[in-house]
Amino acid sequence: MEMLSGAEMVVRALQDEGVEYIFGYPGGSVLHIYDALFQQDKVSHILVRHEQAATHAADGYARATGKPGVVMVTSGPGATNAITGLATAFMDSIPMIVLSGQVRSDWIGDDAFQETDMIGVSRPVVKHSFMVRDAKDIPEIMKKAFYIATTGRPGPVLIDIPKDQTAPNVKNPYEYPKKVKMRSYAPVSRGHSGQIRKAVEELMKAKRPVIYAGGGVIQGEGSELLTKLAHRLNFPVTNTLMGLGCFPGTDPQNVGMLGMHGTYEANMTMHSSDVILAVGARLDDRVTNNVKKFCPGAKIIHIDIDPATISKNIMAHIPIVGPVHQVLEEMLSALDEHGGEPDQKALERWWEEIEGWRKVHGMRYETNENGPMKPQQVVEALYKATGGDAYVTSDVGQHQMFAAQYYKYDKPRRWINSGGLGTMGFSIPAAIGAKVAFPDRMVWAIDGDGCFQMTAQELVTATVEKIPIKVALLNNSYLGMVRQWQEMFYEERYSEVFLSKDVPNYKMWAESMGCVGIRVDDPEEVAPAIARANEINDRPVVIDFRVAAAEKVYPMVPSGATNSELMVPPSQQDLPR
Ligand SMILES: Cc1ncc(C[n+]2csc(CCOP(=O)(O)OP(=O)(O)O)c2C)c(N)n1
């Protein structure tokens, strides 16, 4: 058997897992591993400029490909810098492996230089964690870590590796396990057939049904089957922010995103429904708002891989635990066996009502003739110029909501954002991860000026590593989403939300980082600037779009209200509801 050091084992295990890229930042406790990395050429390393960005880049890679993203950081501050990215991935169920260096085993607990209890610090935001106590265990730990991260409800796994366990002069036999055995971890592989039959009965009886699909459909590779099911039943489909793209955004059966900033028709459809088929969605507070008043007349069928998610916030009448792909396949077969059809007359009436909502209050915004450009305009222009086919990452705030509302995602994995944690600084590194995965595809980061300033240094990484992402900066000089809340709910007391109109100079900043920098003030210049950016493929591009500062995201379900009580823009307030 081959004899390898712990450091060599880590790198070899990555190779054996088929890992092509890792995102990381070196330091004392991972020196041996970086040395082993240097002496091979199968796994490429992207040197980020901050460890948080390594986690978001790995996360973007994972969301775009469905494969786990891999991160390597040193102990202490390197590892703690990775916490926000771990939490981001954890909240959105993204498969990720974080390899963190640790101080020598015999120094643990001594407050040694750069010692942090990473197992302890990361515990609430990882699916699982391992501490390497003996280098001989590394192959098995690596195998288990990848298995846990990618199966069941995916999530991040941390492996903490004390430096002595990677010492180059201590060699042990290496054999990568073919299988893993874990008594305490056995994710379900199919749904309960009795529950699925019960669900089909309910779907057949429904008069006002809706399919409510979340990020789990994308993570569980269920998009095709969900689309087939929805078309077969002719039911309306609404997506969560995380689910955008799991059912085509341009399909007439798609009533749009639901929740706090969802469409009028999606929120009304949900609120007025009698049967909800929830698939890979968490029924979180952005969707339910006031749980006591949530969808008062609806029976809920809830499909999820994670039993802990079902009935966590809202009681499910028919819970189905299982992998989305498998359960949807079983459901389609159960429909065949049942042989019946949904109530067509009732469905016709239901669709008429939905179309009425869509016609009167469908998503739109006011443009002003000579006024400043609207952020929605930029997103629409981007959608047009990319044929809806770009990988779009977004940051957090108003621009994120505009990107969700005005770019139509027809395919899964094209929309990449931090939905659960809402992590500012996500979009640029995530775009780097997506572009590394798909170098020939267009990757646009839709960013806000506040968010841009959190991880903009990663444009240096993008330039140096030749990862030509594009950034559409919707620059309103404010922390716009917070400003919106202060305007609407704090009587316009704008506390600490104004950034600056002219500092930094984004064009010059972008140029100093090796990117092409473009500034756009005139709405007429939006489309030409995007076209110009799309022609540039040898370096990153940043377009600083100077958009209207006072624009607000509508519709909006205010805190504590039901989804039917959503606020519409002033121009729609007098329209019938
Ligand atoms: C790391 C972090 N800090 C604070 C927040 C709270 N927050 C949410 S949106 C937002 C404003 C973002 O501003 P900007 O990037 O300019 O985007 P805009 O809303 O103007 O489009 C803030 C501060 C957050 N989500 N993440």
The ligand as an ORCA input file, in Angstrom:
! r2SCAN-3c Opt
* xyz 1 1
  C     -23.236     41.358      6.490
  C     -24.544     42.072      6.573
  N     -24.658     43.219      7.271
  C     -25.840     43.877      7.322
  C     -26.934     43.400      6.672
  C     -28.263     44.156      6.723
  N     -28.638     44.663      5.394
  C     -29.484     44.029      4.564
  S     -29.700     44.778      3.114
  C     -28.665     46.034      3.539
  C     -28.406     47.169      2.604
  C     -27.601     46.772      1.434
  O     -27.232     47.936      0.759
  P     -26.717     47.962     -0.721
  O     -25.662     46.955     -0.925
  O     -26.340     49.343     -1.077
  O     -27.975     47.451     -1.537
  P     -29.398     48.152     -1.842
  O     -30.347     47.693     -0.783
  O     -29.175     49.628     -1.820
  O     -29.767     47.631     -3.178
  C     -28.170     45.835      4.835
  C     -27.268     46.757      5.531
  C     -26.775     42.175      5.967
  N     -27.788     41.596      5.321
  N     -25.574     41.556      5.908
*
